[in-house]
Amino acid sequence: MAKVKDKKKKNKVAITKTNKAKKSTPKKAKVKIKKVIKPKKPVKTQNKKKVIAKKVVTKKKTSKKVLKKPLAKKTNVFNLERFQENPIISPKGNSSWESKATFNPAALFSDGKIHLLYRAIGDDDVSVLGYAVSSNGFDVDEKLPYPAYSQNATLEDIEKTFSTPLCYGSGGGWSGGCEDPRLALIDNDVFLTYTAFDGWGSIRMALSSISLKDFCKRNWKWKRPVFISPPGEVHKNWVLFPEKINGKYAVLHSISPYVLIDYVDNLKEFDGTKFIRSYYHGRSGRKEEWDNWVRGAGPTPIKTKYGWLVLYHAMDDGDPNRYKLGAMLLDLNDPTKILFRSKSPFLEPDETYENDGLKAGVVYCCGAVVSGEQLFIYYGGADTVTCAASINLEKFLRELMTIGTSSVQKKTDSKTKGKKK
């Protein structure tokens, strides 16, 4: 009996071990099942790859934006340097005649100083001309507390009662006055050309003069102004050459699509009965170029050994509402011939003071002089302030002749073709 009991015990132990073995088998199966589930990880890795792919696409978009920076640098190949302390003249709130704007200055070099005659707008919205002088070209040494020139009442040639008012407010000067002056020193006389607006229906070019002696002494004995453009037509941006050409005074009154110049023996011929007949071609300019809409000439032409340097204002339909500055060289003996023309603007409205004002996106130049080896350029920023910039003249001219468009455009008869302005 004892042996039988021992065998039963042994059998129970064996059965127990077998059952334990059987019970342990499912555990191994579970482990295997867990291993089978592990391949889900590569799926997560694929998702990560997709995310990475999206990031790569984003980087490509960013790289396209970065490409714009070199293009902006190429447009200013002339390396014009703005004065760090711009603007050099700003409106004064406590001065009634220049409380709103002080901009678009004409410039004249005499006795080692640069004289500026700038447009000012005050509380009454009338444009007058203020005076400032600089010995180094940037810092203003003296600025008069009163206007140096204002439009003479004798220029009123239109009865407002019988004329149609114009929707015109250049630079905010809604009430008229003398706008955008240019100065030309010929012999011992200073000649002033400007846009005369009567505040109602007449926008014409006017001419006045003063002796250099009186000008430098601030004795504002201006000659009675006269109109040089005809009534009933709108004209702006006319300039006098600073010396006679072939023995005659030369008036540049258009630069696009052709350069138009009228010659007179004596400026006294403009007596109120004789006018220059110019014409207007609408939005003319070079197609598919930065200056496809030329607005007009800038400062008085500057004589160089390579030709007459003319700076001009233009706009681009592809970059609208931004006035830019370009340059061209005209033949010395026949200025109706364009020798070279800038392929890109040398000054664009990129600074804050060129956008924060009465009109954003404007650099408008009415004055430029040569002092030593430097070309000093004076311009209005945003139709509000006066700014200055400079560049070595020789480098500027060589750059213009190297990368500028070489062309000859000539127009001999300004009276037979085109559309009157």
Secondary structure, DSSP 8 states (H G I E B T S, - for coil): -HHHHHHHHHHHHHHHHHHHHHHHHHHHHHHHHHHHHTTHHHHHHHHHHHHHHHHHHHHHHHHHHHTHHHHHHHHTTT--EE-TT--SB---TT-TTSSSEEEEEEEEEETTEEEEEEEEE-TT--EEEEEEEESSSSS-SEE-SS-SB---GGG--S-GGGS------GGG-TT-EEEEEEEEEETTEEEEEEEEE-SSS-EEEEEEEEEHHHHHTT-------EE-S-TT------EE-SS-BTTBEEEEEE-SSS-EEEEES-GGG-SSS-----B--SS-S-TTSTTSEEEEE-S--EEETTEEEEEEEEEETTEEEEEEEEEEEE-SS-TTSEEEE-SS-SB-S-SGGGTSSSSSS-EEEEEEEEETTEEEEEEEETTTEEEEEEEEHHHHHHHHHHHSEE-------SSSSS-B-
